[in-house]
Amino acid sequence: MTAGKRLSFGIKTVPQHTTYEDMLRVWQEADSIPSIEHAWLFDHFMPLGKDFTGPCLEGWTLLAAYAAVTKRVRLGLMVTGNTYRHPAVLANMAATVDIISGGRLDFGIGAGWNEREHSSYGIPLYSTGERIRRLGEACEIIKRMWTETTPSYEGKYHQIKDAYCEPKPIQKPHPPFVIGGAGEKLTLRIVAQYASIWNFVGGDAEVFQQKSAVLDNHCASIGRDPQTIQRSIQVLVYPEDLEETRNQVRSYAQAGATHLILSLRAPYPEGIVHRLDEEIIKPLRAEFEA
């Protein structure tokens, strides 16, 4: 039960079948509402779902643009596909966005999974186990590039030597890692080692609670306090039935989630973020933070 614990709410706009301007309107609305603490995009090159032929804006360039025109909300990609970019390149990209935002980046990353994008773009899609091991190496490389002057690393999949990343991110020691995934043997071990926020995907509140317990055990095995990792979920918003959305969020909060992302799909109704504040966030905070 999360009663008595502080809840952190954010929004996510999925940059498919929509426009830069429509999402910007939502982000600027969110930036004006103090109860919205974070805002997210995804990292895909083609729309998800049945119609993969429509418009889909690229995540990191879009995030940089929104970092420049917002002032308060923390921001990130939920989550970056590690297979799409070399980790040394990604470290420089993310450092730049942290600087543009004035130190508001939450660095979301995951192993990658979308078969269509990989095959269409000629990007290797490795086995599940290899993708997760590559994710672990990427986290280590990125962390070193953000915290060391001339980092070097010799991994199985990636190697760097005197890999300068200047200027460094504003946030010290580095932007928080947000790692998405739920694999118990490998992914959650990487979460325990690197993440400040773990984003759960792939199940209901009961499954979330089970996976969260596994993460606690991984933390214990390396001597880390599991309370130092926020537990994050994403819930799809149904604008025509915000009560149903609120009930879904409540179930995860009761299971221990405190980092709560309300995911919006286009078209975005006028004033939707204000409605989320009034009909979801305020009631749940009154319920759980009393």
Summary of the structure (lengths in Angstrom):
residues: 290
radius of gyration: 18.4
end to end distance: 12.9
largest distance: 53.7
contacts: 974
relative contact order: 0.16
helix: 43%
strand: 17%
